Amino acid sequence: MDFEPLSQGVIDAAPDWMRAIPLRADGWRDENTRSVLATEAGAPVAVGMIWTSRVDGDRYWFEIAVDPAFRMRGHARTIQIVPPAHIDVAARSSLRPHPAVQSGASAGWADVRAANADVYEWTHASWSPVGEGFASALNEGLEDDLDLDLEATSVAVVKGRIVANCMVYRDSLPPIVTAETTQADCPDGERLVEGCVRRSLDVLAARGVERAEFDGHVTDPHFLPVWTRFAPTGGWFHLVEVDAADSAATTHHG
């Protein structure tokens, strides 16, 4: 098998299987953003992109796409499973509102950002722990209201503190939604997450939005029971890890 930098010309002519990931030419951002094409007998068999993670301190992240004829050869270990993500906003009727839930706009940027970091840190602790200073990298771009829809974002506030959230991102269509508690042992966590999700989907529905995409994991204890009520569609996929002894990368999305 031979390897070469991924060029824009290859991207322009890429087959469907290769377009399973968002392709970018080698070095698209800097020397730490690399894209590689693997070929066998001159034919493309895999493509991968790697970049440094500023959130997960000891890992590189990469995405790969492999020709179906060359898949499932056992080069990585599953560390997380992501369930189907697409839901009908109309399915929100199965969820209950909660009196502690309010708009993210009423909480303010600083508290929303801090809560977002808290959620990310504990939900990733067992399989992809964060690095030092991760919060600024995680929240980069949120303050200008271009990425995060602060009005559609919902937070549950108990005793003056955000204890759960539902973040709605406006940088894709359909909008991407995440939801969880800010601490693993949050009392009544599932109920609070349910209320946050219900309010956020109510806001989207009032705008005429019919579909949304959830971003979560099967190990998210308060989010997953809420997710099951939506009859979500789409594919399951695995996050897999490649040992550093075998690869320049330590974490791989596939």
Sequence and secondary structure as in RCSB ss.txt:
>XXXX:A:sequence
MDFEPLSQGVIDAAPDWMRAIPLRADGWRDENTRSVLATEAGAPVAVGMIWTSRVDGDRYWFEIAVDPAFRMRGH
ARTIQIVPPAHIDVAARSSLRPHPAVQSGASAGWADVRAANADVYEWTHASWSPVGEGFASALNEGLEDDLDLDL
EATSVAVVKGRIVANCMVYRDSLPPIVTAETTQADCPDGERLVEGCVRRSLDVLAARGVERAEFDGHVTDPHFLP
VWTRFAPTGGWFHLVEVDAADSAATTHHG
>XXXX:A:secstr
 EEEE  HHHHHT  GGGGGS    TTSSSTTEEEEEEEETTEEEEEEEEEE SSSTT EEEEEEE GGG     
 EEEEEE   EEEGGGGGGS   TTEEEHHHH HHHHHHHHHHHHHHHHTTTS   TTHHHHHTTTTTTTSSB T
TT EEEEETTEEEEEEEEE SSSS EEEEEESSTT TTHHHHHHHHHHHHHHHHHHTT  EEEE   TT TTHHH
HHGGG  BS  EEEEE  TTT S SEEE 
